[in-house]
Amino acid sequence: MFGFGRTQEEQPGSRFARLVMPHLDAAYNLARWLSGDDTHAQDIAQEALARAWHYFASFRGKEGRPWLLGIVRRVFFDWRSARKNQAQHEEPIDLEAHEHVADESIWAESPESWTERLSDAEALNAALAALPVHYREALVLRELEDLSYKEIARVIEAPVGTVMSRLARAREMMLQALKDKGMNTYERKG
């Protein structure tokens, strides 16, 4: 009658802001790596956010990041499917459009040194972009977004074992691509 003993329920907008909004950068980053294009990534992330808001009332979880990234993934595949209906093949990824982030210490080095580092970054980006999408998404979620295997499994809607095998294969493919480009790579021991 007086509401004693009841906890005040959080408003949906506040809960959405707390659980989902902090992960907009991760949503854009995943969309960027999946689509290979800044403009398309913005559209995909925006559509994912709209869908997240639309379906938020049914969200019962406590971790908004895997949930939002799963929506981004589904929006990407919907977008890609629609594009395939319009054209027979995907556009190549525009690596020139990708901005490289480097710490300031790179500029204190010799021009040859920072040119080599930027070249290495371009080779890494190219190798990652060349991976098939199901390997690329797993690697981006693990290595760039720092999601756990369990969180990745929720995002891509696959068993943890599948996540582990995709990551292992993606890493093998990346190493081979980098070796093919003449980069020095190292193999983990143990």
N, C-alpha and C positions, 0 to 999 in steps of 0.2 A: 504494500500500500504506500509506504513512504520511501521505498527503495533502499532501505538499510540492508547492508550486506551484499548489494549488487555492485559490480564494478562498472564504471562508465565505459561504454563501448566506444572505440575509436571511430571517428567519422571516415567514410570510405576515401574521401579526398586526401585526408591526412595520412591514412594508411598507405594509399597509393604513392604519395610523395615520399614516404619513409622507405617503402619496400622496393619501389620500381625506379623512381626518378634518379637515384644515385648511380644507376647502371646504364644511363643513356650513352655514355662514352663507349662502354663495352658493346652495347647494341650496335652502335655505328661502326665500331672496329670490326665486329664479326661481319656485318653487312658489307663493309668495304673489302674484306678479304674474300668473301664469297662471290661478290659481284665483280670485283676488279675495277670499280669505277666510283669516283667520289659522288657524282650526282645521283647515280642509281642507289648508292649506299644511303644517301640522305632520304631518298624516297622510300626505300625499304625500311629504314629505321623509323621514319615518321608513320608509315602504315602499321608497323609492329606496335608502336606506342598507342596508336588509335585502337587497334585490336585489343591490346592489353587493357586499356581503359574500359572498352566495351565489355570485356569478359571478366573484369576484376572482381565483380560481385561473387563470382563462382570460385575465385581463387581462395583456397583454404590454407595454403602453405605459409611458411615463415621466411623462406628465402626467395626473394623476388628475382634475383639475378638469373638463376637457371631457368626459371619460368619465362622471363622476358627473352632470354637468348633462344629458348625453344620457339617462341613466337617469331623472332627474327628469322630463324632458320626456315620455318614454314612459309613465311612471307617471301623469303628468297626463292624457295622452290616453286611457289605459285607464280612469282614474277618470271622465273626462268622458263617455266612451262608455257606461260603466255607468250614470251618472246620466241620460244621454239615454234609455236604455232604461226608466228609472223615470219620467221626466218628459219632456214634449215640448220644454221650453225651459230655458235656463240661468237661474240666479238672477242678478239684477243685482249688481254689485260694490258692497259696503258700504264707501263711502269714509270713513264715520265711524269704522270700525274701524281704518283705517290711521293709524299713529302718524307724526306729522311730526317729523323731527329737525332742530333748528335750533341754530346755534352760539349761545353765550352773548351775543355782541355784539348780537343782535337785541333783547335786553331792555334794553340801554342806549339804544336809540333811542326815539323818541316812540311812543305807543300807535298813532297813525295809521300810522306807518311799519311797525311790525311787524305790524299787522293787514293792511296791504296785502301784505306779503311772505308772510304765511300764506295770504292769499287767492290769491296767485300760485301758491304751492305746491299748493293745493287744485285750482286750474285745471290745473296741469301733471299732477297725479295723475289727475284726471278725464279729461283728454285721452288720457293713456297707457292708462288702464283701458278707454277706449272703442274703442281700436284693435282690429281683428280679431286673434285670437290669434297667427297666424303673423307678423304685423308686430310685435306687442307683444313676442313672445319674442325676436325678432332685436334690437329696440331695447334691451330690458332687458339682454340678454347683452353688447351692445356698450357702451352708455352707462353702465349701472349696475354691470355685472360686469367691464367693461374687457377682454373677450375680443377677440382678433384675428379678422379675417374668416375665416381658416383654421380657428381653433378653433370659431367659431360654425358653420361649415360642417360640422365633425365632429359637433357637438352636435345640429344639426337635420337632419343627414344629407341635405345638399343641396350643390350646387356653389357655389363662392365667388361666382360671378356672380349666382346667385339670392340669396345673402346680401346682396350689394351692392344689388341692385334692391329687395329688401324693406326694407332700411335707408333707401334714398332715398325710397321711397314712404311709409314710416312717418314719416319726418321731414316730408315734405310734408303728410301728414294731420295731424300734430301742429301744425305751423305754422298750417294752416287752422283747426283747432279753436280754437287760442289767439286767432287774429285774430277769429274769430266771437264769442268771449267778450269782445272789446274789449281784449285785452292787447296791449301794444306788443311787437312782435317785430322782429327784424332779419334781413335776408337776408345770407348770406355772399357776399362778392365774390370772384370768381376762383376 
